[in-house]
């Protein structure tokens, strides 16, 4: 087994961990809005920014995995 295949597998796991992070962020934001409804606008803004950063990380992992698959 080549080290490139291991690198591709690790890059694919980035997407899985990003999905778990998104679920946790959404869950926490829903909990926060339930506890303090008057702060929902600010919580939603922070949630959207955080989800954008998480999604960017997942896309980078996916692109790296595709690039590395060409070298296997």
Buried (B, 14 or more C-beta within 10 A) or exposed (E): EEEEEEBBEEBBEBBEEBEEBBEEBEEEBEEBBEEEEEEBEEBEEBBEEBBEEBBEBBEBBBEBBEEBBEEE
